[in-house]
Amino acid sequence: MEILLFLLLSSFESEAPETIYVENKSTFSCDIEIKEGKEYLLLFKADSNLDELAVLKPGESVSHFLIVGSPPKKMKSLMEKKAFSVGTMFKFPVSEIEGLQWKSGSKSEKIFTTRGEYEFSASSNLESEVGGFTCKVQYDLS
């Protein structure tokens, strides 16, 4: 009887849907610009619902949050969530970009510290299964 009940209950359980991030350059894109010897991260977004931003550094498995709705006290946000929401084009000095890795005991740290591919994710809620858009930049230390 217990086995039958378990089988019935487990057949009704469903796994959480996989969070999907897609690349679509007309909705969200990024690039590195070098101008007068300085490096800048360029971001473009066409959707005002994309108001949170994170980045996955090369060789890491946990993203660093750059812009979120209620950042922890130890996080230095790249900019306010509302300003990111209403804007479409952004230019940030690479040397000033800091983020907070989303795990216990983390503190804000510089993002661009090593060569490689950096993957940016924009969403209306990074801490959910809503998904969003992603773009990648190749960074070579100058």
C-alpha positions as CSV (number, residue, x, y, z in Angstrom):
1,M,0.0,0.0,0.0
2,E,2.8,2.5,0.9
3,I,4.6,1.7,-2.4
4,L,1.5,2.3,-4.4
5,L,0.8,5.6,-2.6
6,F,4.4,6.7,-3.2
7,L,4.1,5.8,-6.9
8,L,0.9,7.8,-7.2
9,L,2.3,10.8,-5.5
10,S,5.6,10.8,-7.4
11,S,3.7,10.6,-10.7
12,F,2.0,14.0,-9.9
13,E,5.3,15.7,-8.9
14,S,6.9,17.8,-11.6
15,E,10.4,19.0,-11.7
16,A,11.0,22.8,-11.7
17,P,11.3,24.1,-15.3
18,E,14.9,24.8,-16.4
19,T,15.8,28.5,-16.4
20,I,16.3,29.6,-20.0
21,Y,18.6,32.4,-21.0
22,V,18.9,33.1,-24.8
23,E,21.2,35.1,-26.9
24,N,19.4,37.8,-29.0
25,K,21.6,40.7,-30.0
26,S,18.6,42.9,-30.8
27,T,17.3,42.6,-27.2
28,F,20.5,42.4,-25.2
29,S,24.1,42.7,-26.3
30,C,27.6,43.5,-24.9
31,D,31.0,44.4,-26.2
32,I,34.4,45.7,-24.9
33,E,35.5,49.1,-26.3
34,I,39.1,50.5,-26.0
35,K,39.1,54.2,-26.3
36,E,42.2,56.4,-25.6
37,G,43.9,53.6,-23.8
38,K,40.9,52.9,-21.5
39,E,38.6,49.8,-21.6
40,Y,34.9,50.0,-21.4
41,L,32.1,47.5,-21.1
42,L,29.3,48.5,-23.5
43,L,25.8,47.1,-22.9
44,F,22.6,47.5,-25.0
45,K,19.2,46.4,-24.0
46,A,15.8,46.9,-25.7
47,D,13.6,45.6,-23.0
48,S,12.8,47.7,-19.9
49,N,11.8,44.5,-18.0
50,L,15.5,43.5,-18.0
51,D,16.4,45.3,-14.8
52,E,18.8,43.0,-13.1
53,L,22.3,42.0,-14.3
54,A,24.9,39.3,-13.5
55,V,28.1,38.0,-15.0
56,L,29.8,34.6,-15.0
57,K,33.6,35.0,-15.0
58,P,35.8,32.6,-17.0
59,G,36.3,29.3,-15.2
60,E,33.7,29.9,-12.5
61,S,30.3,28.3,-11.9
62,V,28.6,30.9,-9.7
63,S,27.6,34.3,-11.1
64,H,28.5,37.6,-9.7
65,F,25.5,39.9,-9.3
66,L,26.0,43.5,-10.6
67,I,22.5,45.0,-10.4
68,V,19.7,43.5,-8.2
69,G,16.6,44.8,-6.6
70,S,17.6,44.5,-2.9
71,P,21.4,44.2,-2.9
72,P,23.1,43.0,0.3
73,K,24.9,45.7,2.3
74,K,28.3,44.3,1.2
75,M,27.4,44.6,-2.5
76,K,28.5,47.6,-4.5
77,S,25.9,47.8,-7.3
78,L,27.0,48.8,-10.8
79,M,24.0,51.2,-10.8
80,E,20.5,51.5,-9.4
81,K,18.0,48.9,-10.7
82,K,15.5,51.6,-11.8
83,A,18.1,53.4,-13.9
84,F,19.1,50.2,-15.6
85,S,15.5,49.4,-16.3
86,V,14.8,52.7,-18.1
87,G,18.1,52.9,-20.0
88,T,19.0,51.3,-23.2
89,M,22.7,52.0,-23.7
90,F,25.4,51.8,-21.0
91,K,29.2,52.4,-20.9
92,F,31.1,51.3,-17.8
93,P,34.9,51.6,-17.2
94,V,36.1,48.0,-17.0
95,S,38.5,48.8,-14.1
96,E,35.5,50.0,-11.9
97,I,33.1,47.1,-12.3
98,E,32.6,45.1,-9.1
99,G,30.1,42.3,-8.3
100,L,29.1,40.0,-5.5
101,Q,29.3,36.3,-6.1
102,W,25.9,34.9,-5.0
103,K,27.1,32.6,-2.2
104,S,27.5,32.8,1.5
105,G,30.5,34.8,2.8
106,S,31.2,36.6,-0.5
107,K,32.2,40.3,-0.7
108,S,32.2,42.7,-3.7
109,E,35.2,42.1,-5.9
110,K,36.6,43.3,-9.2
111,I,35.1,41.5,-12.2
112,F,37.6,41.8,-15.0
113,T,40.7,40.1,-13.5
114,T,41.6,37.5,-16.0
115,R,41.6,36.8,-19.7
116,G,38.7,34.9,-21.2
117,E,35.0,34.9,-22.0
118,Y,32.6,36.7,-19.7
119,E,28.9,35.9,-19.9
120,F,26.4,38.6,-18.9
121,S,22.8,37.7,-18.0
122,A,20.0,40.2,-17.9
123,S,16.6,39.3,-16.4
124,S,13.6,40.7,-14.6
125,N,14.5,38.5,-11.6
126,L,17.8,36.7,-11.5
127,E,16.8,34.7,-8.5
128,S,14.0,32.9,-10.2
129,E,13.2,30.6,-13.1
130,V,12.0,33.5,-15.3
131,G,15.1,33.4,-17.5
132,G,16.2,36.3,-19.6
133,F,18.9,37.2,-22.1
134,T,22.6,36.6,-22.3
135,C,25.6,38.0,-24.1
136,K,29.3,37.2,-24.1
137,V,32.5,39.3,-24.4
138,Q,36.1,38.2,-24.9
139,Y,38.4,40.1,-22.5
140,D,42.2,40.2,-23.0
141,L,44.1,42.0,-20.3
142,S,45.8,45.1,-21.7
